[in-house]
Structures are given as C-alpha cells and as structure tokens.
C-alpha cells in the first residue's frame, strides 16, 4: 500500500521561507515521480512543481525563481524549498506521486497522479 505523508508547513511573514517534506512509502521498485500541488480556499487545486527520476523539474510560472523542488530517490522523499513567500502562496500544500521514470506530458495536472497526501497548511501573512 503506497502512502504519502507531508510535513513542514507553518506560518511565516511575507518574504520568509519554509521547507516542505514528503515521504512516500510502499513503492517496491523505482522511486515514483512526485509533485507538489496547492489549494487555496475557494480555488481549484493547482500544480506547483514536479520532478522525475532523472531530476527533470517543472514549475508553475507563479513560483519560478522562488521555489525549488528536489527529491532523494534512495529515500523516496520529496522536498519543496519556498523562499520569498507571498501572501498569495497561502494554501494547503499536497504531495502527489505516480509510478514512472520521466515526467508525463502535463506534469502539473492533478489527473496524472495516483497517490496523495493529506496536506500541510502554509500561511503567509503580509
């Protein structure tokens, strides 16, 4: 049974930083492709960043240059370093995973991912 568990959310002031972590367990073979999504109240869940087993990444335009996604394939652990946080980054952040090696055609589409964590809240105050 595949499980995905996020940690590291919290509250910060605008301009601050946070680091999210996500541990995926239950994969028998290759490390999964993983991604971060977020959902603010009243809004659709949107893709933030994704990374495959080759280290290829994809970012949403809104976070480029501020967020960095990384993954430890040996530990099946995903990270999201968030710098220069803005109030509009406030959301529940979700980790997602899917089997595979390379990024799918739409790596920031929620419909590509099979497994989801429960989410961790990030709140950025102005």
ZIWOSUL-V182795 format. One record per helix or strand. SS is the DSSP state (H for helix, E for strand). FROM is the first residue (numbers start at 1). LEN is the number of residues. If there is no record, write none. Layout:
# ZIWOSUL-V182795
SS_FROM_LEN ; SS_FROM_LEN
This chain:
# ZIWOSUL-V182795
E_3_5 ; E_10_4 ; E_18_8 ; E_33_7 ; E_46_6 ; E_57_3 ; E_67_6 ; E_77_6 ; H_87_3 ; E_91_8 ; H_110_3 ; E_115_2 ; E_120_6
